[in-house]
């Protein structure tokens, strides 16, 4: 079941739109809260964790609602149309700086960050599930996801290259205003791209016509799926490492390398590595089983992240090169992970007769966000523990804390991911066998 390049690009536009916000949150929100909005690093870390705990309820509910949806546009595509404006508005509110006292700022941050995460859940889970119903072919699934993440990382590249220049341009010295207008601009672009994604994609894999979903029984059946359980653990560990490294990248360049002027270049180079890695995923799985490839890529990424621990502040070329290589190899594995989620849906249908695409994607996305929450929280707590002081020259202890969290902790996370994947059995051959059985 081949999918046209045009449709793959249209699907990719949705992740470009999503990443204009997601990557801004990953790379800049902690820094925005601590150094511009004026909230302590410890408070930010706790907020990231507390707000994400709401996803334990909202993610599976959203997935279940999407699975129950029946419209002339399909199950998942309509949500791109219905929720694109609320998502844009919530994004702008999160980067708006009202003149409030210390307590008022914390309350405002909690409210707007919560709204942003709810809006992100409501639009991103149906979008993610859409990738699982465009095609049933295992190789094409990797290709579709490769296009998704190449275009998603292009959105991230736009963020890394343009955010700080746009903040300076719009703010004219007022960084708070600059961030607000920058996110408003990116949100407007995101609205257009989500609408193009909606118009250019088609749902082809459908649940059984007589399927009756009941939340409790479907949820229990999903948890009996051993492949799903493995991916849930992998999602948490993987995103802890990614969130720590992404959150601390600005701090690493500013306070360890002591080159604040190179922030944009550093994180943009990492995003280029992401794009190139994602673009090669489909090529790699033509020759190597995606389970074996995924484990190997995690271990390679761990080596490059750990190697940066021994880089001195004046070894800029080496610091840049290792960050690029970590990004390249880690993100080469990303399309494989998302293709494997669709494979677990097939396994679940084979075992229980129920196809719950939205619920499975929502649940994995929930664990991804738990990983992001813990990673962001760990980064904030680690900064506080290390004695970090915003907008100050850092102590040697604080610099060392930033270094070890930026290099060692993500490496440990990747090694643990590879170890957990030992129990994953949905090889390409087995997925093809399941697909043949479901189609008869």
NUPA-299400 format. One record per residue (C-alpha): residue in three letters; x, y, z. Coordinates in steps of 0.001 Angstrom, whole numbers, padded with zeros to 6 digits, always signed. Layout:
ALAXYZ...
***
This chain:
UNK+000000+000000+000000UNK+002227+002803-001329UNK+001674+006357-000167UNK+002477+009234-002521UNK+005292+011605-001712UNK+002809+014461-001801UNK+000724+012877+000966UNK+003808+012095+003059UNK+004838+015744+002785UNK+001336+016870+003765UNK+001476+014612+006812UNK+004924+016013+007624UNK+003535+019555+007599UNK+001513+018628+010694UNK+004686+017889+012632UNK+006306+021076+011355UNK+003371+022934+012868UNK+003510+020956+016093UNK+007259+021419+016478UNK+007083+025161+016054UNK+005554+025018+019549UNK+006958+021766+020945UNK+010604+022623+020230UNK+010127+026158+021533UNK+008829+024665+024791UNK+011635+022077+024943UNK+014438+024533+024178UNK+013290+027907+025510UNK+010450+027649+028012UNK+012571+026780+031062UNK+015001+029591+030204UNK+012077+031949+029577UNK+010565+031154+032971UNK+013819+031463+034952UNK+015628+034309+033210UNK+012777+036443+031822UNK+009574+035707+033717UNK+011485+035462+037001UNK+010468+032067+038450UNK+013013+029962+040333UNK+014519+026918+038611UNK+013204+024582+041328UNK+009651+025927+040914UNK+009872+025485+037143UNK+011076+021908+037526UNK+008221+021059+039886UNK+005663+022746+037620UNK+006830+020754+034587UNK+006252+017541+036522UNK+002965+018464+038233UNK+001250+019733+035083UNK+002267+016674+033092UNK+000650+014397+035668UNK-002691+015608+034272UNK-001806+013720+031116UNK-002440+010470+032987UNK-006125+011333+032554UNK-006274+013531+029464UNK-004125+011441+027093UNK-006018+008122+027261UNK-009356+009957+027303UNK-008336+011878+024164UNK-007211+008695+022444UNK-010460+006947+023344UNK-012521+009891+022058UNK-010599+009848+018786UNK-011190+006102+018402UNK-014923+006669+018934UNK-015060+009539+016427UNK-016834+008902+013135UNK-017131+011764+010648UNK-017038+012189+006896UNK-013429+013356+007351UNK-012423+010224+009259UNK-011503+009500+012876UNK-008385+011581+013410UNK-008127+014242+010697UNK-011068+016361+011961UNK-009235+017274+015156UNK-006595+019101+013123UNK-009358+021338+011816UNK-011263+021781+015075UNK-008377+022491+017463UNK-005756+024387+015505UNK-006920+027851+016663UNK-007220+026952+020390UNK-003709+025442+020237UNK-002307+028655+018748UNK-004027+030861+021352UNK-002788+028740+024291UNK+000755+028865+022900UNK+000728+032664+022870UNK-000683+032871+026408UNK+002111+030625+027742UNK+004737+033079+026465UNK+002920+036197+027665UNK+004381+038037+030665UNK+001751+039903+032713UNK+002865+042327+035401UNK+002181+040199+038494UNK+003817+039575+041836UNK+005905+036502+042532UNK+002914+034395+043597UNK+000786+035687+040729UNK+003492+034775+038215UNK+003629+031198+039468UNK-000174+030870+039324UNK-000280+032359+035838UNK+002499+030042+034649UNK+000688+026993+036032UNK-002607+027965+034382UNK-001234+028840+030948UNK+001211+025928+030847UNK-001653+023578+031755UNK-003840+025014+028987UNK-000989+024655+026501UNK-000445+021007+027425UNK-004173+020265+027176UNK-004366+021865+023726UNK-001219+020037+022632UNK-002724+016731+023774UNK-006019+017372+022009UNK-004434+018049+018621UNK-001231+016003+018737UNK-002701+012631+019736UNK-005113+012481+016773UNK-002282+013728+014541UNK+000054+010991+015785UNK-002638+008323+015408UNK-003263+009500+011847UNK+000223+008254+010944UNK-000827+004747+011954UNK-003807+004597+009591UNK-002346+006106+006413UNK-000881+002711+005467UNK-000653-000845+006809UNK+002674-001637+005118UNK+005546-001909+007685UNK+008173-000377+005362UNK+005852+002429+004283UNK+005102+003171+007931UNK+008766+003925+008544UNK+008833+006049+005392UNK+005747+008018+006465UNK+007284+008596+009888UNK+010607+009599+008310UNK+008835+012311+006331UNK+006984+013310+009485UNK+010106+013784+011541UNK+012192+015365+008786UNK+009491+018015+008419UNK+009029+018113+012187UNK+012712+018792+012681UNK+012569+021431+009956UNK+010068+023111+012253UNK+012585+022688+015033UNK+015303+024183+012839UNK+013099+027207+012225UNK+012748+027514+015997UNK+016470+027211+016712UNK+017548+029567+013935UNK+014883+032234+014208UNK+013629+032348+017804UNK+016343+034492+019354UNK+016779+036757+016274UNK+012990+037266+016188UNK+012912+037939+019945UNK+015507+040659+019416UNK+013729+042023+016339UNK+010248+042153+017845UNK+011323+043092+021357UNK+013871+045818+020593UNK+015381+045223+024026UNK+012137+044024+025659UNK+012712+040252+025688UNK+009307+039486+027217UNK+007504+041252+024357UNK+009912+039686+021899UNK+009044+036149+023020UNK+005320+036864+022923UNK+005367+038214+019349UNK+007744+035487+018194UNK+005470+032689+019409UNK+002477+034503+017883UNK+004222+034509+014507UNK+005127+030830+014734UNK+001598+029958+015833UNK+000154+031681+012778UNK+002414+029654+010497UNK+001441+026518+012415UNK-002254+027130+011772UNK-001665+027145+007997UNK+000473+023984+008100UNK-002032+022009+010191UNK-004754+022908+007693UNK-002562+021714+004809UNK-002002+018444+006681UNK-005740+018021+007133UNK-006414+018652+003442UNK-003610+016481+002068UNK-003923+013174+003966UNK-006273+010183+003875UNK-007164+007483+006410UNK-006947+003974+004876UNK-006696+001544+007803UNK-010026+001290+009576UNK-011240-000621+012643UNK-013614-003562+012140UNK-017031-002236+011089UNK-018799-003942+013993UNK-016233-002910+016601UNK-017712-001663+019870UNK-015188+000142+022055UNK-015581+000228+025801UNK-012917+002162+027631UNK-012234-000241+030500UNK-012041-003459+028473UNK-010040-001806+025688UNK-007614-000290+028174UNK-007092-003645+029909UNK-006521-005371+026563UNK-003926-002749+025630UNK-001945-003363+028815UNK-001904-007107+028095UNK+000023-006289+024917UNK+003678-006962+025831UNK+005012-004884+022932UNK+003027-001866+024121UNK+004372-002255+027662UNK+007933-002278+026356UNK+007391+000863+024284UNK+005815+002610+027278UNK+008988+002096+029327UNK+011183+003040+026370UNK+009226+006271+025830UNK+009766+007411+029428UNK+013496+006651+029506UNK+014186+008047+026045UNK+012438+011367+026627UNK+014001+011848+030053UNK+017376+011882+028331UNK+016237+014066+025433UNK+014446+016567+027699UNK+017449+016932+029994UNK+019833+017557+027105UNK+017447+019867+025217UNK+016557+021889+028315UNK+020186+022326+029339UNK+021616+023049+025877UNK+021207+026812+026341UNK+022691+026657+029830UNK+025598+024511+028567UNK+026519+027011+025854UNK+025941+030085+028016UNK+027488+029014+031307UNK+029895+026154+030486UNK+031223+027027+027042UNK+030827+030704+027998UNK+029646+031619+024499UNK+026112+032945+024736UNK+026551+034353+021232UNK+026711+030783+019881UNK+023408+029494+021311UNK+021560+029742+017999UNK+024390+028099+016056UNK+024740+025260+018604UNK+021102+024218+018833UNK+020583+024770+015088UNK+023450+022394+014307UNK+021816+019824+016561UNK+018564+020266+014659UNK+020379+019735+011350UNK+021688+016477+012816UNK+018108+015558+013754UNK+016882+016181+010216UNK+019668+014213+008536UNK+019241+011324+010968UNK+015476+011105+010438UNK+015893+011253+006665UNK+018086+008126+006679UNK+015842+005947+008850UNK+013792+004508+005986UNK+016982+003699+004051UNK+018523+001912+007036UNK+015536-000360+007699UNK+015664-001656+004128UNK+018797-003553+005143UNK+018648-003872+008931UNK+015715-005036+011053UNK+014326-001945+012760UNK+014486-003508+016251UNK+018203-004271+015935UNK+018845-000896+014335UNK+016990+000926+017100UNK+019037-000666+019892UNK+022332-000034+018102UNK+021495+003624+017459UNK+020718+004187+021145UNK+024112+002828+022172UNK+025936+004908+019559UNK+024134+008061+020733UNK+025092+007244+024324UNK+028774+007099+023358UNK+028731+010543+021746UNK+026810+012117+024621UNK+029185+010674+027206UNK+032264+011696+025204UNK+031246+015363+025599UNK+031907+015072+029351UNK+035648+015365+028646UNK+035329+018397+026340UNK+036885+021575+027736UNK+035115+024952+027438UNK+037587+026172+024808UNK+037150+023077+022576UNK+034226+024576+020716UNK+034566+022572+017490UNK+034574+019292+019414UNK+031606+020365+021544UNK+029618+021247+018417UNK+030621+018046+016609UNK+029610+015758+019474UNK+026246+017479+019870UNK+025637+017088+016135UNK+026558+013384+016190UNK+024390+012706+019258UNK+021451+014372+017512UNK+022107+012543+014237UNK+022199+009002+015609UNK+019508+009449+018254UNK+016988+010928+015849UNK+017702+008322+013177UNK+015906+005962+015560UNK+012830+008169+016054UNK+010820+007181+012932UNK+011423+003535+013865UNK+009894+004090+017300UNK+006730+005652+015892UNK+006400+002942+013237UNK+006658+000366+016035UNK+003672+001967+017792UNK+001526+001187+014745UNK+002900-002364+014823UNK+001719-002791+018419UNK-001778-001722+017316UNK-001727-004570+014771UNK-000609-007003+017473UNK-003381-005820+019771UNK-005989-006358+017050UNK-004626-009845+016372UNK-004824-010773+020055UNK-008100-009155+021119UNK-009935-008353+017902UNK-010019-004668+018920UNK-008186-001969+016958UNK-007647+000985+019296UNK-005231+003154+017293UNK-006024+006385+019113UNK-005827+004892+022593UNK-002492+003149+021924UNK-000907+006269+020416UNK-002356+008406+023203UNK-000932+006106+025853UNK+002545+006079+024314UNK+002367+009859+023911UNK+001437+010039+027587UNK+004590+008149+028533UNK+006592+010352+026187UNK+005247+013400+028025UNK+005966+011761+031376UNK+009548+011384+030203UNK+009628+015025+029117UNK+008130+016064+032454UNK+010643+014095+034501UNK+013476+015214+032243UNK+012478+018872+032544UNK+011972+018490+036292UNK+015330+016781+036750UNK+017005+019548+034747UNK+015410+022256+036896UNK+016114+020463+040171UNK+019664+019702+039067UNK+020307+023364+038310UNK+018964+024350+041723UNK+020982+021628+043481UNK+024134+022742+041669UNK+023691+026325+042873UNK+022608+027865+039583UNK+021791+031592+039746UNK+020036+033151+036772UNK+021909+035852+034845UNK+025014+035452+037026UNK+028536+034133+036535UNK+028244+030532+037695UNK+030383+028875+040336UNK+032650+025951+039435UNK+030174+023646+041166UNK+027297+024966+039074UNK+029295+024657+035847UNK+030193+021063+036675UNK+026549+020310+037464UNK+025464+021622+034061UNK+028198+019581+032360UNK+027395+016256+033991UNK+023636+016619+033470UNK+024099+017601+029813UNK+026453+014725+028972UNK+026239+011780+031393UNK+022522+011630+032219UNK+021311+011410+028577UNK+023914+008696+027912UNK+022607+006638+030822UNK+019036+007040+029529UNK+019968+005744+026051UNK+021779+002706+027473UNK+018701+001861+029543UNK+016501+002186+026439UNK+018658-000303+024535UNK+018531-002699+027503UNK+014725-002523+027774UNK+014346-003156+024020UNK+015829-006635+024466UNK+012308-007900+025252UNK+010678-006367+022149UNK+009797-009113+019640UNK+007909-007339+016841UNK+010557-007720+014158UNK+009798-006709+010570UNK+009127-010346+009616UNK+006649-010835+012462UNK+004807-007588+011687UNK+004405-008665+008061UNK+003027-012006+009216UNK+000483-010272+011491UNK-000549-007930+008657UNK-001211-010885+006342UNK-003325-012554+009021UNK-005403-009418+009649UNK-006042-008924+005935UNK-007557-012415+005502
***
